Amino acid sequence: MSKVTLWSRPTWEVERWLKEGVFEGFTPAAEIIKDGEDAVVRLELPGVDVAKDVTVEVDRGHLVIHGERRDEHVGDDPQKDGRTLREVRYGSFRRSFKLPANAATDAITASYDAGVLTVRVAGAHKGAQAQRIAIETK
């Protein structure tokens, strides 16, 4: 049965990311929903200039979304910009989702509205229904 599933990161890759400081960024919240035969991946990316700072691509059977949320106040004096609390995370992010084998890369579309990036994988669930096979008896 084909599914769009979250990609699990191998331990060696997490160790490499720690050394390179990749975790200094943030991980945008994501959801994957089934809409008919399509899979829809939604990422919360408020405050991100998606046209300039986000890339959506297919790489070795994975839907990869990466980019950066930039802090426009970098280097500013906290007293000048009035910021006394900082809970918003800035920096690079990367999310990867395994695509089903039958997903056609030319059937993937992306749009951005109200801080949410929506990527639709048309036909991702096509043929994903369980099919009962008759058992012949002799």
N, C-alpha and C positions, 0 to 999 in steps of 0.2 A: 504494500500500500504506500503510495507517495504522500509525503507530508512536507510542509515547510517547517523546519525546526531550527531552534537556536543552535548555534555552533558552539561546541565546547572547546575551550582553549587548552592545548596541551601544557603540562607543567613547565616544560623547557621554555615555551614561549612567554609564559607569565614571568619567569625568572629573567628573561631577556628584557621584557618591558620594565621590570623594576630597575634594572641596571641603567636603562636608557631614560628613565624618568617619565615613561608614557603615562603613568597613573597620576601625573600632576594635572591632567585634564579632567574631563567629566564623562559620565556615561549617560546619554539621554535615555529617558524612559521609552520603552517600545511596547507595542502590542501587535499581534498577528491575528487577523480575523479571516474567516472563510466567508466569502460573498459569492454565493452560487458556486461556479467552478473556479473562481478567481481567489487568490490569496492576496490580502491587503496588509502591508506592513506600514505601521504608523509610528513615527518618532516625534517626540516633543522637542522642538528646537526653537523656543522663543528667544528673540534677541540675536538670532544668527542670520547673517546675510547669505542665504543659500545660493544665490546666483554667483557670489564671489568665493564663498568659503566652504561649500559642500560639494562632494563628488559622490555620485551613485554609479556603481559599475558591477559587472558580473566578472568574477575571477575564479576559475577552476571550480565551477559548480556552486559558487556562493554569491549571494547578493551582498555586496560590500558597500556600506555607507560610511564615509569618513569626512571629517572636516574640522572646523575650529570655531569656537565662540571667543571673540576677541573682547578684551577689557579695554574700553576706550579711555579709562582713567589710569592706565599703567604709568607709573612714575609720578603721578600727581601727589601732591601733599594731601593726606587724608583730611587735614584741617581745612584745606581750600575747597575740596569737592564736597565737603559736608558728609562724607560717608563715615558712619560710626559703627555700622554692622555690615558684615560681608558674608552672606550665605550663598550667593550666586557663584557657581563654579565656572571658571573660564579655562580655556586651553583646548587641546586637540581631543578628538574622540574618534572611535572606530567601532562600528557594529557590523557583524557578519552573520548571515543567515543561510543555512544550507537550502539549496533549491532542489525540488524533485527532478528526476531525470527527464521527465517529459516537458519541463518548462522551456518555452522558446524565448530566447533572449530578445528577439525582436517584438515580443508581446509584453514587454515591461515598460510601464510609464510611471513618471513621477510628477507630483505637483506639490505646491506649498501654499498653505492658507492658514491664517490666524495662529502662526507659531507651530503648526504641525506639518511635517513632511509626510506625504502619503505616497507609497510606492505600490502599484498594482501589478501583480504577476498574473496575467490573463491565462486561464486554462490550467493553473497549477494543480487544481484538484480534479481535473478531467480524468476520468477513468480510475479515480482513487477509491471508488466504492468497492466494497467486498463483493465478490462474485462467487456464488455457490457452484461447486463442480459436482456433477452427478457421479455417484459411485456405482460402477457396474458390479454385479454379483454373478458368480458362476455356479 
